C-alpha cells in the first residue's frame, strides 16, 4: 500500500500517457488509412493532456524538478538554505491549497450548470476536476517535502 501511495502519480501518468498515445495513433490510422476520423478522440486527448499536466505537477514536486531561482540560496550556508526551502514550500503549499479551493468552487459551479463537452458529451466538471486533483496531489507532495526539510533542520540543531 505504501508503494502505491508513494508512486500513485507515476502510475496514473504512465497509464494516461499510454492511453493518449494509443488514442492519437488510432486517430492518425483512422484518418490516413481509412479516410474517416473519430469525432471524439481529439477532445479526449486534449482532456487527457490537461489531466497529465496537473498530475505531473505533483510528480515534479516529488522529484524536485520545478523551475526555481536559487542564486540567493546558493550563497548561504546549508542551514540557511533549508530554512529558505521550508519558507518557500510553506508559501507554495498555501498557494496550492488556495488554488484547490478556487478550482473546486469552479467545478461545483460547472457541475450545477450541467455543462457537457461538444464531441463526447462528457460532463465538463470532469475535465475541470484535473486542477483540484492535481493541487491536492501536489499539496501532499509539498507536505512530504516540508517534513523532510524540517527533519533536516532538526539535524542541524542537534549537531550544535
N, C-alpha and C positions, 0 to 999 in steps of 0.2 A: 504494500500500500504506500509506503514511504517513497519507493522508487517511482510509482505512478504519479504521486503528487509533485515530486521533485522534477519530473520530466514531462509533465502534462502538456505544457506549451509546445514542447518539441514534437510530441506525438500528434497533437492537433495540427500543428503546422505541416508536418510531413504528410498527414492524411489529406489535408486541404490542397497542398501543392500537387500531390499525385492525382487527386480528383480533378483539379482545374487543368492540369496539363493534359490529362486524358480527354477532358471535355473539349478543350481548344483543338487538340489533334483531331478528334471526331468531327468537329465543325469544319475544319480545313478539308478533311477527306470528303465529307458530305457536299461541300460547296464545289470543290475542284474535280472530284472523281465522279460524283453522281449528279452534279449540276443543281442540287437542291440543298438549301441550308436549313438548319434547325432554327426555329423562330425564337427560342428561349435561351439558347446556350450562351450567347454574348452577355445577356443580362445576368445570368447565373455566374458566369466567370467574373464579371465586374463586382458582384456582391461578395464572391469568394475572395477576390483581391482585397477588398476593404476589410474583411474579417482577418485575412492573413496579416495585413498591416498592423492592426490593433493587437492581435495576439503576439506578433513579432516584437512589439514594444516591450512586452513582458520578458520575452526571451533575451532581448538586448540588455535589459536591466540585469538579468541573471548573469549574463556573460560580461557585463561591464563594457558594452560596445556602443553606448550612446555618445554622441558628439559632446565634447566638453572642452573648455578652455582651461588649461592647467598651468599657465605661465606663472601666476601668482603663487599657487600652491607648491610648485616645483622649487621655489626659492626659500621655502620654510623647512623647519625640522619635520621629522616623521610624525611626531606627536601633533604638531600644528596641522599637518595635512589631514590627519584622522579627524581632528576637531572640525576643520573646514568641510570635510566629506560628510560628517554627521549633520552639520548645518544644511548643506546642500541637499542631502537626502531627505531631511525633515521638511524643507520647503517644497521639494519635489513631491513628497507624499501628500502634503496639504493640497497642492495643486491637483494632483491626481484624484484625490477624494472629492474636491470641488468639481472637477470635470465629470466625474462619475455621477454626482448629484444632478448637474445640469443635463447631462446626456440621458439620465434615467427619466427626468421630467419630460424631456422631448419625446422619449419612447412612449411614455404614458399618453401624451397628447396625441401622437400619431396612432396609437392603439385605439384611443377613444374616437378618433375621426374615422377609423376604418379604411385608411388608405391602402391600396394594393398596387403592386408593380404592373407595368403595362403589358409585358410579354408573358410573364408566368402567372400573374395574379397572386403573387406572394405577398402576404401582409408586410407592409413596409416597416413595421416596427421590428421585424426580424432582422432586416438589413441594418437598421439603426442601432439595434442591440449590440452590435460589434463594439461601439465606443464604451458603453458601461462595462461590458465584459472585459475588454482589453484593459480598462483602467483598474478594475478590480484585480485582475491578474498582475498588473504592473504594481499596484499597491502592495500586494502580497510579497512580491519580489523586493520591493523597496524596504518593507519591514524586515525581511531577511537580511538585506544589506546593512540596515541600521543596526540590527542585533550583532552582526559580525564586527562592525566598526566600533560599537560600544564595548564589546569584549576585547577588541584590540586596544582600545583606550585604557581599559582596566589593567591590561598587561603593562602598559607604560607606568601607571600609577603604582602597581605592585613592584616594579623594578626600582622605583625611587624610594 
